[in-house]
């Protein structure tokens, strides 16, 4: 029996949009994940529990807000399917959600 071969209909294309520089948010801290649900809003999480947000990610030097939402527990991932919902996972297996990601301090 011959194995099935998946064929992509169209090659993937990628574009680069700079979202740096990010603010100084702690010695040794690193961004672990980002999500940009629109061209006007991006969210990033760090390995020390901070959430960074910007409403102008394409600006040459975007302004970022930093909020500590998970104490010293690192955030491993973030997904924002819309500007009105973000879900993050932390290093302890917890899921944090917010319906107001622009105000990161409101995560639950």
VEXDREN-2710 file (C-alpha; in Angstrom, 1 decimal):
% VEXDREN-2710
k/r/px/py/pz
1/UNK/0.0/0.0/0.0
2/UNK/1.4/3.4/-1.0
3/UNK/1.2/6.1/1.8
4/UNK/-0.8/9.2/1.1
5/UNK/1.1/12.3/0.3
6/UNK/-0.2/15.7/1.4
7/UNK/0.3/18.4/-1.2
8/UNK/-0.1/22.1/-0.3
9/UNK/-2.1/24.1/-2.7
10/UNK/-0.1/27.2/-2.2
11/UNK/3.3/27.9/-0.6
12/UNK/3.3/29.8/2.6
13/UNK/4.5/33.4/2.6
14/UNK/5.8/35.3/5.6
15/UNK/6.2/39.0/6.2
16/UNK/8.2/40.7/8.9
17/UNK/6.8/43.5/11.0
18/UNK/9.0/44.9/13.7
19/UNK/7.5/45.1/17.2
20/UNK/10.7/46.2/18.9
21/UNK/12.1/47.7/20.9
22/UNK/10.3/46.4/24.0
23/UNK/10.7/48.2/27.3
24/UNK/13.1/47.1/30.0
25/UNK/10.9/44.9/32.2
26/UNK/13.3/43.2/34.5
27/UNK/16.9/42.0/34.6
28/UNK/17.2/38.6/32.9
29/UNK/13.5/38.5/31.9
30/UNK/12.7/37.2/28.4
31/UNK/9.7/37.4/26.2
32/UNK/8.4/33.8/25.8
33/UNK/5.5/34.4/23.4
34/UNK/3.6/37.0/21.5
35/UNK/0.2/37.4/19.9
36/UNK/-1.1/40.1/17.6
37/UNK/-4.8/39.8/17.0
38/UNK/-4.8/42.9/14.8
39/UNK/-2.4/45.3/13.2
40/UNK/-3.1/47.8/15.9
41/UNK/-2.7/45.5/19.0
42/UNK/0.0/43.1/20.2
43/UNK/0.5/41.2/23.5
44/UNK/3.7/39.6/24.7
45/UNK/4.3/37.5/27.9
46/UNK/7.5/37.0/29.8
47/UNK/9.2/34.3/31.8
48/UNK/8.6/36.3/35.0
49/UNK/4.8/36.7/34.8
50/UNK/4.6/40.0/33.0
51/UNK/2.3/40.9/30.2
52/UNK/3.3/43.6/27.7
53/UNK/0.8/45.3/25.4
54/UNK/1.0/47.9/22.7
55/UNK/-1.7/49.6/20.6
56/UNK/0.8/50.7/18.0
57/UNK/3.1/47.7/17.2
58/UNK/4.1/48.9/13.7
59/UNK/5.4/52.3/14.9
60/UNK/9.2/52.7/14.7
61/UNK/9.4/52.8/18.5
62/UNK/6.2/51.4/19.9
63/UNK/5.1/52.3/23.4
64/UNK/4.6/49.2/25.6
65/UNK/2.7/48.9/28.8
66/UNK/3.9/46.3/31.4
67/UNK/1.7/44.6/34.0
68/UNK/2.6/41.8/36.4
69/UNK/-0.3/39.4/36.1
70/UNK/1.1/36.1/37.5
71/UNK/3.6/37.0/40.3
72/UNK/6.9/35.3/39.7
73/UNK/5.4/32.4/37.8
74/UNK/6.6/32.5/34.2
75/UNK/4.1/32.8/31.3
76/UNK/4.8/30.2/28.6
77/UNK/2.4/31.1/25.9
78/UNK/-0.3/33.5/24.8
79/UNK/-3.1/33.4/22.2
80/UNK/-5.4/36.3/21.4
81/UNK/-7.9/35.2/18.8
82/UNK/-9.4/38.7/19.0
83/UNK/-8.7/42.1/20.6
84/UNK/-11.4/41.1/23.1
85/UNK/-10.0/37.8/24.3
86/UNK/-6.6/36.5/25.3
87/UNK/-5.6/33.2/27.0
88/UNK/-2.2/32.6/28.5
89/UNK/-0.6/29.6/30.1
90/UNK/1.9/29.7/32.9
91/UNK/4.7/27.4/34.0
92/UNK/2.5/25.8/36.6
93/UNK/-0.1/24.7/34.0
94/UNK/-2.7/27.4/34.9
95/UNK/-4.7/29.2/32.2
96/UNK/-5.2/32.9/32.6
97/UNK/-7.9/34.7/30.6
98/UNK/-9.0/38.2/30.0
99/UNK/-11.7/39.8/27.9
100/UNK/-9.9/43.2/28.2
101/UNK/-6.3/42.5/27.0
102/UNK/-5.5/46.1/26.6
103/UNK/-5.7/46.3/30.4
104/UNK/-3.5/43.3/31.1
105/UNK/-3.9/43.7/34.9
106/UNK/-7.5/42.4/34.6
107/UNK/-6.5/38.7/33.9
108/UNK/-8.2/36.1/35.9
END
